[in-house]
Amino acid sequence: MENLTFKVGDSAVYPSHGVGIIQRIEEKVISGNKKSFYVLQVVENGMTIMVPTDNTAGVGLRALVSKDEVDEVYGILRNKRVKIDRTTWNRRYREYMEKIKTGSVHEIAEVLRNLYLLKNSKDLSFGEKKMFDTAKNLLVKEISMSNDISEAEVEEAVTKALGSA
């Protein structure tokens, strides 16, 4: 994966934290070497993250999802012909956390869909419920910002895609 270049004001996705806005680009001297960093403010909670400009690929920083990818995400959410992992909840939780940490909208959509399907057949653990909400929030916020539509509209579309047969 190649390093992406962003400018101040751009939106970018930081894995497992969601959408952030590039506030500024700073230079710092670290171990005698001058390094350039993107200073990213996460929209959801205001957290500030510094990402080396020469390592965006390494940390998984990426541009917002495209309109074509949004259609793919809804397709993933609608696809109910999947085998749900029936292993212990803590093993499933670890696997799903790994997927969320990739920052990939496709992986996050799979986690959301799988937890939704699982929820229909049994009660989710507290951790799984929290993960369901996290995955949903990450998707809703990113799709909302990339398509410039309200989070309420996106949430409705996500819920509809999950509920479709």
C-alpha positions, 0 to 999 in steps of 0.5 A, spaced: 500 500 500 502 506 498 502 512 502 497 517 501 498 525 501 493 529 505 492 537 506 489 541 511 482 540 511 481 534 508 477 528 511 481 521 513 479 515 516 484 512 522 483 505 523 478 504 529 477 511 531 473 513 525 473 519 521 478 525 522 480 532 519 487 534 518 488 540 522 495 542 520 501 539 518 507 539 523 514 538 523 518 535 529 525 533 530 525 526 533 532 523 534 535 528 531 531 527 524 526 532 522 519 528 521 513 531 518 506 529 521 499 530 520 495 532 526 488 529 525 482 531 530 477 525 530 470 527 529 467 523 534 470 524 540 475 530 538 481 526 540 488 528 536 492 523 533 499 525 530 501 521 523 507 521 520 506 523 513 511 518 510 507 512 514 500 513 512 499 506 509 503 503 515 498 506 520 492 505 515 490 512 514 486 512 508 481 517 504 473 517 505 470 511 502 467 513 495 460 512 492 462 506 489 464 503 495 458 505 499 454 501 494 459 495 496 458 496 503 450 496 503 451 490 499 455 486 504 450 488 509 444 486 505 448 479 504 445 474 509 448 468 505 454 467 510 456 462 515 456 466 522 462 464 526 459 460 532 465 459 536 466 462 543 464 469 544 471 471 546 474 468 540 469 471 535 470 478 539 477 478 538 476 476 530 471 482 529 476 487 533 482 485 528 477 486 523 475 493 525 482 495 527 484 494 519 479 500 518 476 497 512 469 499 511 468 492 508 471 489 514 467 493 518 460 492 514 462 484 515 462 485 523 456 489 523 452 484 519 455 478 522 453 481 529 446 483 527 445 476 524 447 473 530 443 478 535 437 475 531 438 468 534 441 469 541 443 475 545 449 478 544 454 479 550 456 486 553 462 486 549 459 484 542 453 489 543 458 495 544 462 492 538 456 492 534 454 499 536 462 501 534 461 498 527 455 501 526 457 508 528 464 508 524 460 506 518 454 511 519 459 517 520 464 515 514 458 514 509 455 520 512 461 525 511 463 522 504 456 522 501 454 529 505 448 526 508 445 526 515 447 521 519 440 519 521 439 518 513 445 513 513 443 510 519 436 509 516 439 506 510 444 501 514 438 499 518 434 497 512 440 494 509 441 489 515 433 488 515 432 486 508 431 479 506 
